[in-house]
Amino acid sequence: MKRLPALVISALLLASCGTNTVLYNWGGMYNSQTSKYEHCAYNYYEKQSPQSVCELVCIYASMVENPGGVKKQVPPGIYAEYGYLLLQPETAKAFEEHATNRQRNVFGFSDYGTSFHDLGLAMLRKEIEIYPESAKFLGPLVKKLER
């Protein structure tokens, strides 16, 4: 009977050990506590520089192209955030003027204005397709942008 509490505690401690499963890919790790997505998004909102726009566009592209984690699916809201960023006119201009060659190679086109607009709409539609609960918010926006 004296061993029962020790066995229960041991079982609980061992049950808490295991692999750290990640449901979604957040662009890899920037450092031990921050994902690349968090780092780039913070820089974008903090600095609002053309370079931070280019970095964020590329991290979104990476997350969409290489969904990882256990679910092998893009995290909720990422298609919408990416699409919205691409639809901003200043995004295409910043990318055209300030993107590095490595960043330009992420995309197979050079007309960023039209291509980013089309890709942005496609990303909003994809968010609605994968996460139907977003249709109430994004549906009217997509209809307006399609006109």
C-alpha positions in Angstrom: 0.0 0.0 0.0 2.9 2.3 0.7 4.1 1.9 -2.9 0.8 2.9 -4.5 1.4 6.7 -4.2 4.9 6.3 -5.5 3.7 4.2 -8.5 0.9 6.8 -9.3 3.4 9.7 -9.2 5.9 7.7 -11.3 3.2 6.9 -13.8 2.1 10.5 -14.1 5.7 11.7 -14.6 6.3 9.1 -17.3 3.0 9.9 -19.0 4.0 13.5 -19.3 7.1 12.6 -21.2 6.9 12.2 -24.9 7.5 13.9 -28.2 6.7 17.5 -28.8 4.2 17.3 -31.7 3.8 20.4 -33.7 0.4 20.7 -35.4 1.4 23.2 -38.0 4.6 24.5 -39.7 5.2 28.1 -38.7 8.1 28.6 -41.1 10.7 26.8 -39.1 12.5 28.2 -36.0 14.2 31.6 -35.9 15.7 30.9 -32.5 14.9 28.5 -29.7 11.7 30.4 -28.7 10.5 32.1 -31.8 9.3 30.8 -35.2 10.4 32.5 -38.4 6.8 33.5 -39.0 6.6 35.2 -35.5 9.9 37.0 -36.2 9.0 38.2 -39.7 5.5 39.3 -38.6 6.9 41.2 -35.7 9.5 42.9 -37.8 6.8 43.8 -40.4 4.4 45.4 -37.9 7.2 47.0 -35.9 9.4 48.4 -38.7 7.0 48.7 -41.7 10.1 48.7 -43.9 10.2 47.4 -47.5 12.7 44.7 -46.4 10.3 43.4 -43.7 7.5 43.3 -46.3 9.7 41.1 -48.6 10.7 38.8 -45.7 7.1 38.3 -44.6 5.8 37.6 -48.2 8.5 35.0 -48.5 7.8 33.3 -45.2 4.1 33.1 -46.1 5.0 31.6 -49.5 7.2 29.0 -47.7 4.4 28.1 -45.2 1.9 27.7 -48.0 4.2 25.7 -50.2 5.6 23.4 -47.4 2.8 22.8 -44.9 4.3 20.7 -42.2 3.5 19.6 -38.7 1.3 16.7 -37.8 -1.7 18.0 -39.8 0.3 18.8 -43.0 -2.0 21.8 -43.4 -1.4 25.5 -43.5 -2.3 27.0 -40.1 -5.7 28.8 -39.8 -5.6 32.4 -40.9 -2.4 32.2 -42.8 -3.9 32.0 -46.3 -6.0 35.0 -45.3 -3.1 37.0 -43.9 -0.9 36.2 -46.9 -3.7 37.0 -49.4 -4.5 40.3 -47.6 -0.8 41.3 -47.6 -0.5 40.5 -51.3 -3.5 42.6 -52.2 -2.0 45.7 -50.7 -0.6 47.8 -53.5 2.5 48.8 -51.5 3.4 45.2 -51.1 4.0 44.7 -54.9 5.9 47.9 -55.1 8.1 47.1 -52.1 8.8 43.7 -53.5 9.6 44.9 -56.9 12.0 47.6 -55.6 13.6 45.9 -52.6 13.4 42.1 -52.9 16.7 40.2 -53.0 17.4 37.8 -55.8 16.7 34.9 -53.4 13.4 36.4 -52.6 12.5 37.0 -56.2 13.3 33.4 -57.0 10.5 32.3 -54.7 8.0 33.5 -57.4 8.0 32.5 -61.1 6.9 35.9 -62.4 8.1 39.5 -62.6 4.9 41.4 -62.9 4.3 41.6 -59.1 1.3 44.0 -59.3 -1.0 41.8 -61.3 0.4 38.5 -60.1 0.3 39.4 -56.4 -3.3 40.6 -56.8 -4.3 37.3 -58.5 -2.4 35.2 -55.9 -3.9 37.3 -53.1 -7.4 36.5 -54.2 -6.5 32.8 -54.6 -5.2 32.8 -51.1 -8.4 34.3 -49.7 -10.4 31.7 -51.6 -8.2 28.9 -50.3 -8.7 30.1 -46.7 -12.5 29.8 -47.3 -12.1 26.4 -48.8 -9.9 25.0 -46.1 -11.6 26.8 -43.2 -15.2 27.3 -44.2 -16.0 29.2 -41.0 -14.0 32.1 -42.5 -16.5 32.5 -45.4 -18.7 34.8 -43.4 -15.9 37.3 -43.0 -13.9 36.8 -46.2 -16.7 36.0 -48.6 -17.9 39.6 -49.0 -14.3 40.8 -49.3 -13.6 38.3 -52.1 -16.7 39.3 -53.9 -15.9 43.0 -53.7 -12.3 42.4 -54.9 -13.5 40.2 -57.8 -15.5 43.1 -59.3 
